[in-house]
Amino acid sequence: MTSTKDTSPLAAVSHLLSFTLVVGGGSGLLHEWWGWLHFMGFVRFLVPDGYEVYSYVVMVVLGLAVGAAGGAFSDRGRG
């Protein structure tokens, strides 16, 4: 059996953006705190100097919010 779960393009983009923000912010926090695991190095270009930890925390929170909104949007489209 196959799944017939349809995902709208907007929900798919929001999930991808959410994943990028959460993983990038988490990796940035680990890099700032312990100096290792700079997995998604491109996010360092998004943060101002001197505010790295705050910016990475905001990225994680924003990623969770975008993911929740994308999940609510895809649930609304199904029913």
N, C-alpha and C positions, 0 to 999 in steps of 0.2 A: 504494500500500500504506500502511496505517496501522500504527502501533505499538500493541501490546497490552500495554504495560508497565503493570502495576498497582502503584500506590503506596499503601501503607497510610496512613491518616490520621495515625498517630503518626510515621511516617517523614516525611511532608510537613510536619508541624508542627516536627519537629526540624530539617529543612532550612531552613525559614523562620527559626527562631530562630537557627540557625547563621549564616545570611546577615546577619541583623540585628546580631548581636554582632560579627562580623568587620568588616563595613562601618562600623558605628558606632564600634567601637574604633579602626579605622584612620583614620577621619575625625577622631576626637578627638585621636589622636596627631599628625596633620598640623596640626590647629588649634593644639595646644599648642606644637609645634616651630616652625612657620612663620607662624602666625597667620591662615591662610586655610583654605578648604574645610571649613567646619563644616556638612557635608551633613546629618547626622542629629543635629540639635541637642538632641533630647529625651534623649540619653544623658548629657548634662551633669548631669541631675538624679539620675543613678544613682551619681555619684562624689563622695566626700567632698572638701572643700576641702583643698588641700595635697597630695593624693595622686592628682592627675589622671593623670599619666603612668603610674604603677603600675596604676591602675584600668583604663586603656585597654589596657594590655598584657595584663592578666588577662582583659579582655573578648575580645580577639583569640584568646588561647590557649583560653579556654573555648568560644568559637565553633567553633574547629577541632576540639576534642574532641567537642562536641555533633554536629557534622557527621559526624565519623568514626563515632560511635555510631549515628547515624541511618542512615548508609550500611551499617553492619554489620547493623543491624536489618532494613533492607529486603532485603539480600542473603540473610539467614537465612530470611526469609519466602518467598523464591522457590524455594528448593531444599531 
